[in-house]
Amino acid sequence: MAESIFGIHERALQVRTERGQVLANNLANADTPNFKARDIDFRKVMAAAEDELATSKPDLIRTNSKHIEGFADATTENFLKYRLPTQPSLDGNTVETHIEKAKFMENAMQHEATLEFVNSKISGIRGALRGE
């Protein structure tokens, strides 16, 4: 992960967006037999991102097949876990609509807060460039 002026908040915004997609997919499949609800472990993703940010090295571009590979883009795939239902349904579906809606709204609010922080950072930089 290359260092950014937004620090960890850039990655947080990406993870919140991906998590929103996962939660929306859960809700869309609430009536699909044997569908298993999933969620991203946000805290673990962010802990890994902080570790990576602290020890980050620049990405490498391979111009020859004998070059050493650079650092892969961060992904949340390793942090995508199945949700354990409190009341499993008879058809094997583990989506609990009330829980998914609550998680979706919570994620949306946190996404908005992160976006506001990034926006204020941009406004501050813009003001500094203008000499305000």
DANORBEL-V29537 format. One record per pair of residues at least 24 apart in sequence whose C-alpha atoms are under 7 Angstrom apart, sorted by sequence separation. I is the first residue (numbers start at 1). GAP is how many residues later the second one is. D is the distance in whole Angstrom. If there is no record, write none. Layout:
i:I gap:GAP d:D
i:I gap:GAP d:D
This chain:
i:45 gap:31 d:7
i:12 gap:34 d:7
i:45 gap:34 d:6
i:41 gap:38 d:5
i:40 gap:39 d:5
i:41 gap:39 d:7
i:40 gap:40 d:4
i:39 gap:41 d:6
i:40 gap:41 d:6
i:8 gap:42 d:7
i:38 gap:42 d:7
i:39 gap:42 d:5
i:38 gap:43 d:5
i:39 gap:43 d:6
i:38 gap:44 d:4
i:39 gap:44 d:6
i:37 gap:45 d:6
i:38 gap:45 d:5
i:36 gap:46 d:7
i:37 gap:46 d:5
i:3 gap:50 d:7
i:1 gap:51 d:7
i:1 gap:52 d:7
i:2 gap:54 d:7
i:1 gap:55 d:6
i:2 gap:56 d:6
i:2 gap:57 d:7
i:34 gap:57 d:6
i:35 gap:57 d:7
i:36 gap:57 d:6
i:37 gap:57 d:5
i:33 gap:58 d:5
i:34 gap:58 d:4
i:35 gap:58 d:5
i:36 gap:58 d:5
i:37 gap:58 d:5
i:33 gap:59 d:6
i:34 gap:59 d:4
i:35 gap:59 d:6
i:36 gap:59 d:7
i:33 gap:60 d:5
i:32 gap:61 d:7
i:30 gap:65 d:5
i:30 gap:67 d:7
i:26 gap:69 d:6
i:27 gap:70 d:6
i:1 gap:72 d:7
i:1 gap:73 d:7
i:27 gap:73 d:6
i:23 gap:77 d:6
i:23 gap:81 d:6
i:20 gap:84 d:6
i:20 gap:87 d:7
i:16 gap:91 d:7
i:16 gap:95 d:6
i:13 gap:98 d:6
i:13 gap:101 d:6
i:13 gap:102 d:7
i:9 gap:105 d:7
i:6 gap:112 d:7
